[in-house]
Amino acid sequence: MYQNRQAMALGTLAFLFLACILFIIFAFWAWPKYNVYKMELNGRAALKEAEWSKQILIEEAKAREQAALMQAKAKVTLAEAEGRAKVAHAKAEGLADIERAKAAAEANRIIGESLKNNEEYLRYIWIKGLQEGNGERIYIPTEAGLPILEAGKAGKAGR
């Protein structure tokens, strides 16, 4: 029985030794294949990541382009609106100028009508203006077409 146990232990030991040798041989054979497989998977992952990064950059560029396009359209729309506002403002100012000119023309017509055949009133306004004058000089042309320059001084010398 002791020999039987010894033989069994020796057989188990030989089996374990053989299993270890086979495991080491299998490891030497499988390890390079695993590294190649691992590198292939890493390459595929890197390729997918690069494709996604590229796709993200493309989408970001499209978004920036659309944003720039929308900003340009907004600027054009704003410029058009400002232009229409300026045109409307200019038209309104023009109409206001026309109305002011019509009112001034009407006022001048009324004043002109009231002054026709009213020479006494015009003479009165002229004399009143001369009296209210603050040292203003009036140049009266003579026969030769030259003004009398000493007329203002003659009035002051007499005072």
C-alpha positions as CSV (number, residue, x, y, z in Angstrom):
1,M,0.0,0.0,0.0
2,Y,2.8,2.3,0.8
3,Q,4.3,1.6,-2.6
4,N,1.0,2.1,-4.2
5,R,0.8,5.5,-2.6
6,Q,4.3,6.4,-3.6
7,A,3.6,5.4,-7.1
8,M,0.4,7.5,-7.1
9,A,2.2,10.5,-5.7
10,L,5.0,10.1,-8.2
11,G,2.5,9.8,-11.0
12,T,0.7,12.9,-9.8
13,L,4.0,14.8,-9.5
14,A,4.9,13.7,-13.1
15,F,1.5,14.8,-14.3
16,L,1.9,18.2,-12.6
17,F,5.4,18.6,-14.0
18,L,4.2,17.7,-17.5
19,A,1.2,20.0,-17.1
20,C,3.5,22.9,-16.1
21,I,5.8,22.2,-19.1
22,L,2.8,22.1,-21.4
23,F,1.4,25.3,-19.9
24,I,4.8,27.1,-20.4
25,I,4.9,25.9,-24.1
26,F,1.3,27.0,-24.6
27,A,2.1,30.4,-23.0
28,F,5.1,30.9,-25.3
29,W,2.9,30.0,-28.3
30,A,-0.2,32.0,-27.2
31,W,1.5,35.2,-25.8
32,P,2.7,36.6,-29.2
33,K,-0.7,35.8,-30.7
34,Y,-2.4,37.6,-27.8
35,N,-0.2,40.6,-28.2
36,V,-1.0,40.8,-31.9
37,Y,-4.7,40.4,-31.1
38,K,-4.5,43.1,-28.4
39,M,-2.6,45.4,-30.8
40,E,-5.2,44.9,-33.5
41,L,-8.0,45.7,-31.0
42,N,-6.1,48.8,-29.9
43,G,-5.7,49.8,-33.5
44,R,-9.4,49.4,-34.2
45,A,-10.2,51.4,-31.1
46,A,-7.8,54.1,-32.1
47,L,-9.2,54.1,-35.7
48,K,-12.8,54.4,-34.3
49,E,-11.7,57.2,-32.0
50,A,-10.1,59.0,-34.9
51,E,-13.2,58.6,-37.0
52,W,-15.4,59.9,-34.2
53,S,-13.0,62.8,-33.6
54,K,-13.1,63.6,-37.3
55,Q,-16.9,63.4,-37.3
56,I,-17.0,65.7,-34.3
57,L,-14.7,68.2,-36.0
58,I,-16.8,68.1,-39.2
59,E,-20.0,68.7,-37.2
60,E,-18.4,71.5,-35.3
61,A,-17.3,73.1,-38.5
62,K,-20.7,72.8,-40.0
63,A,-22.2,74.4,-36.9
64,R,-19.8,77.3,-37.0
65,E,-20.5,77.7,-40.7
66,Q,-24.3,77.8,-40.1
67,A,-23.8,80.2,-37.2
68,A,-21.7,82.5,-39.4
69,L,-24.3,82.2,-42.1
70,M,-27.1,83.1,-39.7
71,Q,-25.1,86.0,-38.3
72,A,-24.5,87.3,-41.8
73,K,-28.2,87.0,-42.7
74,A,-29.1,88.8,-39.5
75,K,-26.6,91.6,-40.3
76,V,-28.1,91.9,-43.8
77,T,-31.6,92.0,-42.4
78,L,-30.6,94.6,-39.9
79,A,-28.9,96.7,-42.6
80,E,-32.0,96.5,-44.8
81,A,-34.3,97.5,-41.9
82,E,-32.0,100.4,-41.0
83,G,-32.0,101.5,-44.7
84,R,-35.8,101.4,-44.9
85,A,-36.0,103.4,-41.6
86,K,-33.6,106.0,-43.0
87,V,-35.6,106.2,-46.3
88,A,-38.8,106.6,-44.3
89,H,-37.2,109.2,-42.1
90,A,-35.8,111.1,-45.1
91,K,-39.3,111.0,-46.7
92,A,-40.9,112.3,-43.5
93,E,-38.3,115.1,-43.3
94,G,-38.9,116.0,-46.9
95,L,-42.7,116.1,-46.4
96,A,-42.2,118.3,-43.3
97,D,-39.9,120.7,-45.3
98,I,-42.6,120.9,-48.1
99,E,-45.2,121.7,-45.5
100,R,-43.0,124.3,-43.9
101,A,-42.3,125.8,-47.3
102,K,-46.0,125.9,-48.1
103,A,-46.8,127.5,-44.7
104,A,-44.0,130.1,-45.3
105,A,-45.3,130.8,-48.8
106,E,-48.8,131.3,-47.6
107,A,-47.6,133.6,-44.8
108,N,-45.6,135.6,-47.3
109,R,-48.6,135.8,-49.6
110,I,-50.8,137.0,-46.8
111,I,-48.2,139.6,-45.7
112,G,-47.7,140.7,-49.3
113,E,-51.4,141.0,-49.8
114,S,-51.8,143.1,-46.7
115,L,-48.9,145.4,-47.6
116,K,-50.2,146.2,-51.1
117,N,-51.5,149.7,-51.4
118,N,-50.4,150.4,-47.8
119,E,-47.4,152.7,-48.3
120,E,-48.1,154.7,-45.1
121,Y,-47.7,151.6,-43.0
122,L,-44.5,150.6,-44.8
123,R,-43.1,154.1,-44.3
124,Y,-44.0,153.9,-40.6
125,I,-42.2,150.6,-40.2
126,W,-39.1,152.1,-42.0
127,I,-39.0,155.1,-39.7
128,K,-39.6,153.0,-36.6
129,G,-36.6,150.8,-37.7
130,L,-34.4,153.9,-38.1
131,Q,-35.4,155.1,-34.6
132,E,-34.6,151.8,-33.0
133,G,-31.3,151.3,-34.9
134,N,-28.3,150.9,-32.5
135,G,-25.6,152.9,-34.2
136,E,-26.1,151.1,-37.5
137,R,-24.9,152.9,-40.6
138,I,-27.0,153.3,-43.7
139,Y,-25.1,153.8,-46.9
140,I,-26.9,155.9,-49.5
141,P,-25.6,155.8,-53.0
142,T,-24.8,159.1,-54.7
143,E,-24.9,160.1,-58.3
144,A,-21.5,158.5,-58.9
145,G,-22.7,155.2,-57.3
146,L,-20.3,155.7,-54.3
147,P,-21.8,155.7,-50.8
148,I,-21.5,158.8,-48.5
149,L,-19.1,157.5,-45.8
150,E,-19.1,160.5,-43.5
151,A,-22.8,160.7,-42.9
152,G,-22.7,158.7,-39.7
153,K,-19.9,160.8,-38.2
154,A,-21.7,164.1,-39.0
155,G,-24.6,163.0,-36.8
156,K,-22.3,162.3,-33.8
157,A,-20.3,165.5,-34.2
158,G,-23.5,167.5,-33.9
159,R,-24.4,166.1,-30.5
